[in-house]
Amino acid sequence: MTFSAIFGAWIAAFLTLGIFSYLYKDNPFYKIAEHVFVGISAAYVAAISFWTQIYPNLFGRLFPKDGPFSFTGLEFDFNHEFNILYLFPLILGLMMLLSVFQQFNWMARWGIAYTVAIAAGLKAFGYLNSNVLNQVKASSVDLFSGSLPFFSLGGDSVFNNIVLLIGTISSLMYFYFSKEQTGNFGRFTRLGIYFLMVSFGASFGFAVMGRISLLIGRFNDLIEYSSVDYNYGTFYVLLFIIIVLGFWSFKNREK
């Protein structure tokens, strides 16, 4: 095992156990791991965004090979044609960067406003198309189709379509506040609450299942790093964190 692999395993074990140390309480190890994670994530996203978006799409269209600005010596060969309209996002991006200077931070509002407006429009259209319209189409079912069985666990059936119809209408009626939810209408909306609880519970369970798989992956790495191949890195790092946290807690007993 090379030194770089062992050193990387020790760093990974330290950061993982540093995050887990928050189960004890907020401490310097957790803050170190948190700041390292946020800093590396921000730097990684910035680097990926520059080299995969800004560099080929912006510079590649403003300074293409044999373009009008080739005399400057800036040429980027990405098989793009020159497009003067890309000066607009370049100017907005520079205006956003000026927010670090207090006397020019008002200029950043134009770039931020444009970005937020475009993102809101695209998200609204995407959400309307992928969620609302598709959900309406999926809810428009044939209740009494002669080609469907009455009950089936593994596919479409008349019973499943009836449950889908009742669940959709009762859930929507729960958010109808122009009529007091009492009597038969209140009982029907209460049925919608049960459907919502099942839906939210399934979504939460799916999210937790994904997080548990990540947790298992971290435990597998910690077990691997505790082997002799990595010089028992997990054990030594864990012992170091416990000793330092014990001393730190003893020195800050009043807090």
DRENDO-1510 file (C-alpha; in Angstrom, 1 decimal, always signed):
<recs>
REC; n; res; u; v; w
REC; 1; MET; +0.0; +0.0; +0.0 .
REC; 2; THR; +1.4; +3.4; -1.0 .
REC; 3; PHE; +1.9; +6.2; +1.4 .
REC; 4; SER; -0.6; +8.4; -0.5 .
REC; 5; ALA; -3.3; +5.8; -0.3 .
REC; 6; ILE; -2.7; +5.3; +3.5 .
REC; 7; PHE; -2.6; +9.1; +4.1 .
REC; 8; GLY; -5.9; +9.6; +2.1 .
REC; 9; ALA; -7.5; +6.8; +4.1 .
REC; 10; TRP; -6.5; +8.4; +7.4 .
REC; 11; ILE; -7.8; +11.8; +6.2 .
REC; 12; ALA; -11.1; +10.2; +5.1 .
REC; 13; ALA; -11.5; +8.4; +8.5 .
REC; 14; PHE; -10.7; +11.6; +10.3 .
REC; 15; LEU; -13.3; +13.6; +8.4 .
REC; 16; THR; -16.0; +10.9; +8.7 .
REC; 17; LEU; -15.5; +10.5; +12.4 .
REC; 18; GLY; -15.3; +14.2; +12.8 .
REC; 19; ILE; -18.8; +14.5; +11.4 .
REC; 20; PHE; -20.0; +11.6; +13.6 .
REC; 21; SER; -18.6; +13.4; +16.6 .
REC; 22; TYR; -21.5; +15.8; +16.4 .
REC; 23; LEU; -23.6; +13.0; +18.0 .
REC; 24; TYR; -21.7; +13.9; +21.2 .
REC; 25; LYS; -22.1; +17.7; +20.8 .
REC; 26; ASP; -20.9; +20.5; +18.7 .
REC; 27; ASN; -17.1; +20.4; +18.8 .
REC; 28; PRO; -14.0; +21.6; +16.9 .
REC; 29; PHE; -13.6; +18.3; +15.0 .
REC; 30; TYR; -17.1; +18.6; +13.6 .
REC; 31; LYS; -16.5; +22.3; +12.6 .
REC; 32; ILE; -13.2; +21.3; +10.9 .
REC; 33; ALA; -14.9; +18.6; +8.9 .
REC; 34; GLU; -17.9; +20.8; +8.1 .
REC; 35; HIS; -15.7; +23.7; +6.8 .
REC; 36; VAL; -13.5; +21.4; +4.8 .
REC; 37; PHE; -16.6; +19.7; +3.2 .
REC; 38; VAL; -18.3; +23.1; +2.4 .
REC; 39; GLY; -15.0; +24.6; +1.1 .
REC; 40; ILE; -14.1; +21.6; -1.1 .
REC; 41; SER; -17.7; +21.3; -2.4 .
REC; 42; ALA; -17.8; +25.0; -3.4 .
REC; 43; ALA; -14.4; +24.9; -5.0 .
REC; 44; TYR; -15.3; +21.7; -6.9 .
REC; 45; VAL; -18.6; +23.1; -8.2 .
REC; 46; ALA; -16.9; +26.4; -9.2 .
REC; 47; ALA; -14.1; +24.5; -11.1 .
REC; 48; ILE; -16.6; +22.2; -12.9 .
REC; 49; SER; -18.9; +25.0; -13.8 .
REC; 50; PHE; -16.0; +27.0; -15.3 .
REC; 51; TRP; -14.4; +24.3; -17.3 .
REC; 52; THR; -17.6; +22.7; -18.5 .
REC; 53; GLN; -19.8; +25.7; -19.0 .
REC; 54; ILE; -18.1; +29.1; -19.0 .
REC; 55; TYR; -14.9; +28.1; -20.8 .
REC; 56; PRO; -16.4; +26.2; -23.8 .
REC; 57; ASN; -19.8; +27.9; -24.1 .
REC; 58; LEU; -18.9; +31.5; -23.3 .
REC; 59; PHE; -15.3; +31.9; -24.3 .
REC; 60; GLY; -15.8; +29.4; -27.1 .
REC; 61; ARG; -18.5; +31.6; -28.7 .
REC; 62; LEU; -16.9; +35.0; -28.0 .
REC; 63; PHE; -13.4; +34.0; -29.0 .
REC; 64; PRO; -13.7; +31.2; -31.6 .
REC; 65; LYS; -10.9; +30.2; -33.9 .
REC; 66; ASP; -10.6; +32.6; -36.8 .
REC; 67; GLY; -13.2; +34.9; -35.1 .
REC; 68; PRO; -13.3; +38.7; -35.1 .
REC; 69; PHE; -11.3; +38.9; -31.9 .
REC; 70; SER; -8.6; +36.5; -33.0 .
REC; 71; PHE; -6.2; +39.4; -33.2 .
REC; 72; THR; -6.2; +39.5; -29.4 .
REC; 73; GLY; -4.5; +36.1; -29.3 .
REC; 74; LEU; -7.5; +34.6; -27.5 .
REC; 75; GLU; -8.8; +31.7; -29.5 .
REC; 76; PHE; -10.7; +28.7; -28.2 .
REC; 77; ASP; -11.4; +25.9; -30.7 .
REC; 78; PHE; -14.7; +24.3; -29.6 .
REC; 79; ASN; -16.3; +24.2; -33.1 .
REC; 80; HIS; -18.5; +27.2; -32.2 .
REC; 81; GLU; -19.4; +30.1; -34.3 .
REC; 82; PHE; -19.0; +33.7; -33.1 .
REC; 83; ASN; -22.1; +35.1; -31.4 .
REC; 84; ILE; -22.1; +38.7; -30.2 .
REC; 85; LEU; -25.1; +38.0; -27.9 .
REC; 86; TYR; -22.8; +36.2; -25.5 .
REC; 87; LEU; -21.4; +39.6; -24.5 .
REC; 88; PHE; -24.6; +40.0; -22.5 .
REC; 89; PRO; -24.0; +37.1; -20.0 .
REC; 90; LEU; -20.4; +38.1; -19.8 .
REC; 91; ILE; -21.3; +41.6; -18.7 .
REC; 92; LEU; -23.9; +40.3; -16.2 .
REC; 93; GLY; -21.3; +37.9; -14.8 .
REC; 94; LEU; -18.8; +40.6; -14.3 .
REC; 95; MET; -21.4; +42.8; -12.7 .
REC; 96; MET; -22.2; +40.0; -10.2 .
REC; 97; LEU; -18.5; +39.7; -9.4 .
REC; 98; LEU; -18.4; +43.4; -8.6 .
REC; 99; SER; -20.5; +42.7; -5.5 .
REC; 100; VAL; -17.3; +42.2; -3.5 .
REC; 101; PHE; -16.8; +46.0; -3.8 .
REC; 102; GLN; -19.2; +47.9; -1.6 .
REC; 103; GLN; -19.3; +50.9; -4.0 .
REC; 104; PHE; -20.3; +48.7; -6.9 .
REC; 105; ASN; -22.4; +46.1; -5.2 .
REC; 106; TRP; -25.6; +47.7; -6.7 .
REC; 107; MET; -24.5; +46.5; -10.1 .
REC; 108; ALA; -24.7; +42.9; -8.9 .
REC; 109; ARG; -28.5; +43.3; -8.5 .
REC; 110; TRP; -29.0; +43.3; -12.3 .
REC; 111; GLY; -27.2; +40.0; -12.8 .
REC; 112; ILE; -28.8; +38.4; -9.8 .
REC; 113; ALA; -32.3; +39.6; -10.9 .
REC; 114; TYR; -31.8; +38.3; -14.4 .
REC; 115; THR; -30.5; +34.9; -13.1 .
REC; 116; VAL; -33.4; +34.6; -10.6 .
REC; 117; ALA; -36.0; +35.5; -13.2 .
REC; 118; ILE; -34.7; +33.1; -15.8 .
REC; 119; ALA; -34.4; +30.3; -13.3 .
REC; 120; ALA; -37.9; +30.9; -11.9 .
REC; 121; GLY; -39.3; +30.9; -15.5 .
REC; 122; LEU; -37.5; +27.7; -16.5 .
REC; 123; LYS; -38.4; +26.0; -13.2 .
REC; 124; ALA; -42.0; +27.0; -13.4 .
REC; 125; PHE; -42.3; +25.7; -17.0 .
REC; 126; GLY; -40.5; +22.5; -16.1 .
REC; 127; TYR; -42.5; +21.9; -13.0 .
REC; 128; LEU; -45.8; +22.6; -14.8 .
REC; 129; ASN; -44.9; +20.2; -17.6 .
REC; 130; SER; -43.3; +17.4; -15.6 .
REC; 131; ASN; -45.4; +17.4; -12.4 .
REC; 132; VAL; -48.8; +19.1; -13.0 .
REC; 133; LEU; -49.7; +18.1; -16.5 .
REC; 134; ASN; -48.2; +14.6; -16.3 .
REC; 135; GLN; -50.0; +14.1; -13.0 .
REC; 136; VAL; -53.3; +15.2; -14.5 .
REC; 137; LYS; -52.7; +12.8; -17.4 .
REC; 138; ALA; -51.8; +9.9; -15.0 .
REC; 139; SER; -54.9; +10.6; -12.9 .
REC; 140; SER; -57.3; +10.5; -15.9 .
REC; 141; VAL; -57.9; +6.8; -15.8 .
REC; 142; ASP; -60.7; +4.6; -17.2 .
REC; 143; LEU; -62.6; +3.3; -14.2 .
REC; 144; PHE; -64.7; +0.6; -15.9 .
REC; 145; SER; -62.6; -0.6; -18.8 .
REC; 146; GLY; -63.7; -4.0; -19.9 .
REC; 147; SER; -60.1; -5.0; -20.7 .
REC; 148; LEU; -58.8; -4.5; -17.1 .
REC; 149; PRO; -59.2; -7.0; -14.3 .
REC; 150; PHE; -61.1; -5.9; -11.2 .
REC; 151; PHE; -58.2; -6.4; -8.9 .
REC; 152; SER; -54.5; -6.8; -9.5 .
REC; 153; LEU; -51.4; -6.1; -7.3 .
REC; 154; GLY; -48.9; -6.0; -10.1 .
REC; 155; GLY; -50.6; -3.8; -12.7 .
REC; 156; ASP; -53.6; -1.7; -13.7 .
REC; 157; SER; -57.0; -2.7; -12.5 .
REC; 158; VAL; -60.4; -1.2; -11.9 .
REC; 159; PHE; -59.9; -1.3; -8.1 .
REC; 160; ASN; -56.5; +0.6; -8.4 .
REC; 161; ASN; -58.1; +3.2; -10.6 .
REC; 162; ILE; -60.9; +3.8; -8.1 .
REC; 163; VAL; -58.4; +4.2; -5.3 .
REC; 164; LEU; -56.4; +6.6; -7.4 .
REC; 165; LEU; -59.5; +8.7; -8.2 .
REC; 166; ILE; -60.7; +8.8; -4.6 .
REC; 167; GLY; -57.2; +9.6; -3.2 .
REC; 168; THR; -56.7; +12.4; -5.8 .
REC; 169; ILE; -60.0; +14.1; -5.2 .
REC; 170; SER; -60.0; +13.7; -1.4 .
REC; 171; SER; -56.5; +15.1; -1.2 .
REC; 172; LEU; -57.4; +18.1; -3.4 .
REC; 173; MET; -60.5; +18.8; -1.3 .
REC; 174; TYR; -58.5; +18.9; +1.8 .
REC; 175; PHE; -56.9; +22.1; +0.5 .
REC; 176; TYR; -60.3; +23.6; -0.4 .
REC; 177; PHE; -60.9; +26.2; +2.4 .
REC; 178; SER; -63.9; +28.0; +1.0 .
REC; 179; LYS; -66.2; +25.4; +2.7 .
REC; 180; GLU; -66.0; +24.4; +6.3 .
REC; 181; GLN; -64.7; +20.8; +6.7 .
REC; 182; THR; -67.5; +19.4; +8.7 .
REC; 183; GLY; -70.1; +16.6; +8.1 .
REC; 184; ASN; -69.7; +14.4; +5.1 .
REC; 185; PHE; -67.4; +16.8; +3.5 .
REC; 186; GLY; -65.1; +16.8; +6.5 .
REC; 187; ARG; -65.0; +13.0; +6.6 .
REC; 188; PHE; -64.1; +13.0; +2.9 .
REC; 189; THR; -61.3; +15.5; +3.4 .
REC; 190; ARG; -60.1; +13.4; +6.4 .
REC; 191; LEU; -59.7; +10.5; +4.0 .
REC; 192; GLY; -57.5; +12.8; +1.9 .
REC; 193; ILE; -55.3; +13.4; +5.0 .
REC; 194; TYR; -54.7; +9.6; +5.2 .
REC; 195; PHE; -53.7; +9.5; +1.5 .
REC; 196; LEU; -51.3; +12.5; +2.1 .
REC; 197; MET; -49.8; +10.8; +5.2 .
REC; 198; VAL; -49.1; +7.6; +3.2 .
REC; 199; SER; -47.6; +9.6; +0.3 .
REC; 200; PHE; -45.4; +11.7; +2.6 .
REC; 201; GLY; -44.4; +8.6; +4.6 .
REC; 202; ALA; -43.3; +6.7; +1.5 .
REC; 203; SER; -41.3; +9.8; +0.3 .
REC; 204; PHE; -39.6; +10.2; +3.7 .
REC; 205; GLY; -38.9; +6.4; +3.8 .
REC; 206; PHE; -37.4; +6.5; +0.4 .
REC; 207; ALA; -35.2; +9.5; +1.4 .
REC; 208; VAL; -34.1; +7.8; +4.6 .
REC; 209; MET; -33.3; +4.6; +2.7 .
REC; 210; GLY; -31.0; +6.6; +0.4 .
REC; 211; ARG; -29.2; +8.2; +3.4 .
REC; 212; ILE; -28.9; +4.8; +5.1 .
REC; 213; SER; -27.1; +3.4; +2.0 .
REC; 214; LEU; -24.7; +6.3; +2.2 .
REC; 215; LEU; -24.1; +5.6; +5.9 .
REC; 216; ILE; -23.5; +1.9; +5.2 .
REC; 217; GLY; -20.9; +3.0; +2.6 .
REC; 218; ARG; -19.1; +5.1; +5.2 .
REC; 219; PHE; -19.1; +2.3; +7.7 .
REC; 220; ASN; -17.7; -0.1; +5.1 .
REC; 221; ASP; -14.9; +2.4; +4.4 .
REC; 222; LEU; -14.2; +2.8; +8.2 .
REC; 223; ILE; -14.0; -1.0; +8.5 .
REC; 224; GLU; -11.7; -1.2; +5.6 .
REC; 225; TYR; -9.4; +1.5; +6.9 .
REC; 226; SER; -9.1; -0.3; +10.3 .
REC; 227; SER; -7.2; -3.1; +8.7 .
REC; 228; VAL; -3.5; -3.7; +8.8 .
REC; 229; ASP; -3.2; -2.5; +5.2 .
REC; 230; TYR; -4.0; +1.0; +6.3 .
REC; 231; ASN; -2.0; +0.8; +9.6 .
REC; 232; TYR; -5.2; +0.6; +11.7 .
REC; 233; GLY; -6.1; +4.1; +10.7 .
REC; 234; THR; -9.7; +4.1; +11.9 .
REC; 235; PHE; -8.7; +2.9; +15.4 .
REC; 236; TYR; -5.9; +5.5; +15.9 .
REC; 237; VAL; -8.0; +8.4; +14.5 .
REC; 238; LEU; -11.0; +7.4; +16.7 .
REC; 239; LEU; -8.7; +7.1; +19.8 .
REC; 240; PHE; -7.2; +10.5; +19.0 .
REC; 241; ILE; -10.6; +12.2; +18.7 .
REC; 242; ILE; -11.9; +10.6; +21.9 .
REC; 243; ILE; -8.8; +11.7; +23.9 .
REC; 244; VAL; -8.9; +15.3; +22.5 .
REC; 245; LEU; -12.7; +15.6; +23.1 .
REC; 246; GLY; -12.4; +14.3; +26.6 .
REC; 247; PHE; -9.7; +16.8; +27.4 .
REC; 248; TRP; -11.7; +19.6; +25.6 .
REC; 249; SER; -14.8; +18.7; +27.6 .
REC; 250; PHE; -12.9; +18.7; +30.9 .
REC; 251; LYS; -11.4; +22.1; +30.2 .
REC; 252; ASN; -14.9; +23.5; +29.3 .
REC; 253; ARG; -17.0; +21.9; +32.0 .
REC; 254; GLU; -18.9; +25.1; +32.7 .
REC; 255; LYS; -20.2; +25.2; +29.1 .
</recs>
